[in-house]
């Protein structure tokens, strides 16, 4: 069974745009880099050629990764009002020991950006709060476990 990649509609569109850019723009740039490096002569000691080949390998690897993610993408249903934390929910939590409050949107790992409030569904925090409701207190199982209270779900 193929691994599913949870993404929002916007996130899927971003992945598709990145793939198109890599295929139609970046790949062409890499070909030009390779041509220019080959024109310098001896390839065995040509740092520019080695760098271009390395760049090509990274681009092709990312293309394969994006194709796999897009093929196995599962769209997160948004704006579904629910009483329980789900992928796609925006959740305000409070760490009980510090009283610190923070809001995260639970997204798939492809879109995760915790510094901007997008928390991957596979993080210990997200796994702890998924399927819980407002006022539930849950323990986040990490090296030094801590408790959080769910304050709000949107």
C-alpha positions as CSV (number, residue, x, y, z in Angstrom):
1,X,0.0,0.0,0.0
2,X,1.3,3.4,-1.0
3,X,2.0,6.0,1.7
4,X,-0.5,8.9,1.6
5,X,0.6,12.5,1.8
6,X,-1.9,14.8,3.4
7,X,-2.1,18.2,1.8
8,X,-4.5,21.1,1.5
9,X,-5.7,22.0,-2.0
10,X,-3.4,25.0,-1.9
11,X,-0.5,22.8,-0.8
12,X,-1.1,20.4,-3.7
13,X,-1.2,23.3,-6.1
14,X,2.2,24.5,-4.7
15,X,3.7,21.1,-5.2
16,X,2.4,21.0,-8.8
17,X,3.8,24.4,-9.5
18,X,7.2,23.4,-8.1
19,X,7.2,20.3,-10.2
20,X,6.4,22.3,-13.4
21,X,9.1,24.7,-12.7
22,X,11.7,22.0,-12.1
23,X,10.7,20.1,-15.2
24,X,10.4,23.1,-17.6
25,X,12.8,25.7,-16.2
26,X,15.3,24.3,-13.8
27,X,16.0,21.1,-15.9
28,X,16.8,23.3,-18.9
29,X,19.1,25.5,-16.8
30,X,21.0,22.4,-15.6
31,X,21.4,21.2,-19.2
32,X,22.9,24.5,-20.1
33,X,25.2,24.3,-17.1
34,X,26.4,20.8,-18.2
35,X,27.0,22.1,-21.8
36,X,29.0,25.0,-20.5
37,X,31.1,22.8,-18.2
38,X,31.7,20.2,-20.9
39,X,33.0,22.9,-23.2
40,X,35.8,23.6,-20.8
41,X,37.5,20.4,-21.8
42,X,38.8,17.6,-19.5
43,X,35.9,16.4,-17.4
44,X,38.0,14.3,-15.0
45,X,39.2,17.5,-13.1
46,X,36.4,19.8,-14.0
47,X,34.8,21.2,-10.8
48,X,32.1,23.0,-12.8
49,X,31.1,19.8,-14.5
50,X,31.0,18.0,-11.1
51,X,28.9,20.8,-9.6
52,X,26.5,20.7,-12.6
53,X,26.1,16.9,-12.3
54,X,25.5,17.2,-8.6
55,X,22.8,19.9,-9.3
56,X,21.3,17.7,-11.9
57,X,21.1,14.8,-9.5
58,X,19.4,16.9,-6.8
59,X,16.9,18.3,-9.3
60,X,16.0,14.8,-10.7
61,X,15.6,13.5,-7.1
62,X,13.3,16.3,-6.2
63,X,11.2,15.8,-9.3
64,X,10.8,12.1,-8.4
65,X,9.9,13.0,-4.9
66,X,7.3,15.5,-6.0
67,X,5.8,13.1,-8.5
68,X,5.4,10.5,-5.8
69,X,3.9,13.0,-3.3
70,X,1.4,14.3,-5.9
71,X,0.4,10.8,-7.0
72,X,-0.2,9.8,-3.4
73,X,-1.7,13.1,-2.2
74,X,-4.8,13.0,-0.1
75,X,-6.6,16.4,0.1
76,X,-7.3,17.5,3.6
77,X,-11.0,18.5,3.9
78,X,-10.9,22.1,5.1
79,X,-13.6,24.3,6.8
80,X,-15.2,21.2,8.2
81,X,-16.5,22.2,11.6
82,X,-15.8,19.5,14.1
83,X,-15.6,19.1,17.8
84,X,-12.5,17.0,17.5
85,X,-9.0,17.8,16.4
86,X,-8.4,16.5,12.8
87,X,-5.9,17.1,10.1
88,X,-6.8,20.5,8.7
89,X,-8.0,21.8,12.1
90,X,-6.6,25.0,13.6
91,X,-6.0,24.4,17.3
92,X,-5.2,26.7,20.2
93,X,-3.4,24.9,23.0
94,X,-1.8,25.8,26.3
95,X,1.2,24.2,27.8
96,X,0.2,23.5,31.3
97,X,3.6,23.9,33.0
98,X,4.5,27.3,31.3
99,X,0.9,28.5,30.6
100,X,2.2,29.4,27.1
101,X,-0.6,29.5,24.5
102,X,0.0,28.8,20.8
103,X,-2.1,28.1,17.8
104,X,-1.3,25.6,15.1
105,X,-2.9,24.3,12.0
106,X,-2.5,20.5,11.7
107,X,-1.3,19.7,8.2
108,X,0.5,16.9,6.4
109,X,4.2,16.6,6.6
110,X,4.7,18.0,3.1
111,X,3.3,21.4,4.1
112,X,4.7,21.5,7.7
113,X,6.3,24.8,8.8
114,X,6.0,25.0,12.6
115,X,7.6,28.5,12.7
116,X,4.6,29.7,10.7
117,X,2.0,27.8,12.6
118,X,1.8,24.7,10.4
119,X,2.3,21.6,12.4
120,X,2.9,18.2,10.8
121,X,0.3,15.5,11.7
122,X,3.2,13.1,12.5
123,X,4.8,15.3,15.2
124,X,4.4,14.1,18.8
125,X,2.3,17.1,19.6
126,X,-0.1,16.6,16.7
127,X,-0.3,12.9,17.4
128,X,-1.2,13.6,21.0
129,X,-4.0,16.1,20.3
130,X,-5.6,14.4,17.2
131,X,-9.1,13.1,18.0
132,X,-9.3,15.0,21.2
133,X,-11.8,17.9,22.0
134,X,-11.8,21.3,23.7
135,X,-10.8,21.2,27.3
136,X,-9.1,17.8,27.0
137,X,-5.7,17.6,28.6
138,X,-3.2,15.3,26.8
139,X,0.3,14.3,27.4
140,X,2.8,14.8,24.6
141,X,5.1,11.8,24.6
142,X,8.6,13.0,24.1
143,X,11.9,12.6,26.0
144,X,10.5,15.0,28.7
145,X,6.7,14.5,28.4
146,X,4.5,17.5,29.0
147,X,0.8,18.2,29.2
148,X,-1.2,20.5,27.0
149,X,-4.8,21.6,27.2
150,X,-6.9,22.1,24.0
151,X,-8.4,25.6,24.3
152,X,-10.1,26.0,20.9
153,X,-10.7,24.1,17.6
154,X,-11.5,25.8,14.3
